[in-house]
């Protein structure tokens, strides 16, 4: 497997997942500061020119959450995802998709000073609704799906850690405790050196 990576990108999430799985791979650093992501060679791999990208044989996976889901299924024996068809799989998908489809767009536009967001016109609702969802999804103890750490924690928890770390959202005591549990994991510390 090849993991196209830059430490100043969402590739931190997929890097963390690879480290949690102890998955053998080649890391290829893309220099986004110099614009390497826009080179014809990289755009042939990822037409969006975004990082991360995972290449596994003929499979090309983009988007950090999709990479984490792919890796959890590829290494199913490691238990980072509920089995397909199980009742927990639906909850798992919610944790994987909520950050990218709801939380990140809302917090990003809010950070730009856009305040008059009508929840019925935007797919991500408004800040009170999103924060209520975050609060309801954040575990009091353990991990997103219970006592077993999964890719849901890497994606959902990693997003919370990012936004709290950059003061783009205020963490409740429950969210702050969950983020601290995530940050205590060895793989998190190895992938987030300097952050």
N, C-alpha and C positions, 0 to 999 in steps of 0.2 A: 504494500500500500504506500501511496505517496500522499503526504499531507502538506498542502500549500498553505503557508503560515506567515503571519506577521504579528509580533507581540502587541502592536497597537491596533488590534482589530478583534472582531468576534471570533477569530481563530483561537483565542484563549480558551473559549468554551470547548471547542473540539479537541484542543490540546489537553485540557483537563480530562476529558472523557477518555482519550487515548491512554493517558497516564493511569487513570483509575483501572482500566482494563489491562494495563501492562501489555498493550498491543504493539507488536513489532511493526515499525513503519519507517519510511524515510521522510524526514522533515526538509521541505524546500522553502526557504525564506524568500518571500516576495517583498522587494523594497518598495513599499507604497509611497514613501516620501519622494522617491525619484520618479514615480509613475510606472514602475515595472508592471503593475497590474493591467496597464493599458497596452502592453506590447502585443503584437500580433500572435506571438507564441502562447502567451497566457490567455488571451481572449479566445484562442482556438479551444482551450480547455474549458474556460468559464466565460461565455460571451458577455456576462455582466461586468467582468473585470473585478469581481469582489473576492475577498479572502474571508473565510477559508474555502478550500476545495479539497475533497478527498477523491483520489483515483485508486480504485481497487480492481485491477485487471481492466475489463471493459466497462466497468461501472464508474460513472463520474457523478459525485454527489456534491451539491452546493447547499448553502444555508446551514448554519451551525446546528440548529435543532434537527434538521434532516440527517446531518452527519451523525449526530449523537444517536438518533433512532436507528439508523443503519448499523452503527457499530454495536449497539445493544442487541440487535437481532443477529448480527454476524457472530457475536460471541455469546450466544444465548445461554450457554452452560455457566456463564459467570453471574447470571441472575440480575442483570441491570434493567430488565423490562419484564412486566407480567406476560405470561404466555398469550399468544394470539387467541382470541375468542373467550378469554377469561373475563369475568365481570370487572376486574381491576383495569383492564386494558383501556376502557373508555376514560376513566379518571386519569390514567397515565397520559393519554393523548391530550387531555385538557392542559395538563402541566407543560407538555411540550409546545403546544400551539398558542396558549394564552400570552406568553411573553412577546412573541413576534407579531401577533395579529392585534393585540389590544394594548398591552402595557408600553411597549417601546414606542409605537406611533404616538400615543397620548403624551407620554413624558417628553418625547422629542419635540413635539409642536408646542407643548407648554413651556419648555425651556427657551423657545424662540419668542415668548411673550404673548402668544395667542391664548386668549382667555375665554372668549365667548364661544365655547364649544357646546353645541346642542346635541345631547345624547341620542336623539332620535334621527339625526342626520349623519352622524359619524359611526362607523362600525365599531369603534372602540369606546363609545359612551363618553362619560365625563370623569373628572378626577374623583369625585365622591364615590361613584359606582366602581371605578377601577380599584380604588383603595379598599373598598368594602370586599371586593373579590379577592384581592391580595390577602387581606386579613383572614378571610374564611378559608383560603387555600393553604395558608402557612401553618405548619404543624406546631403544636405546643412543645412536643418532645419528639425525638426520633426524626423521621424523614417524611417526605411528601406522601408516600404511600404506606407509611407505617414504620416498622422497625428495620426494613431493608432499604439501604441506599440504592437509588436507581438513576437512570438517565434523566428522570423527571427532576431530580434535585440538581443535576448539573445544569440543565437548561433554565428551569424556573428559579432555583436558588442562585445560580450564577448571575442571572439578570437582576435579581434583587440586590445582590452584593455589589454589582456594578453601579446601579443607580443610587444606592445608598452611599457608596464610596465617593461618588461625584456630586453628592448633595442634590440630586435631582428628584429625590423623594425622601420623605421623612419616615424613618423606621419606627414602628410601634415597638414596645418592649418584646413582644412575641417575634416580630420580624427580625429585630436586632439579635435576639438569642439564636434564632435559626441561622442567620448569616454567620454568627460566630462559630456555630457548630460546623458549618461548611468550611470556613476558613481554617479550622483546626485539622482538616484532613490533609494527609501528607501529599496526595496528588494535587490538591488545590494549591498548596504552598509551592510545590515544584513547578507548577504551570504559571503561577502568578508572582514570580520573583520580581521584586521591585514595585509591586502594586499594593 
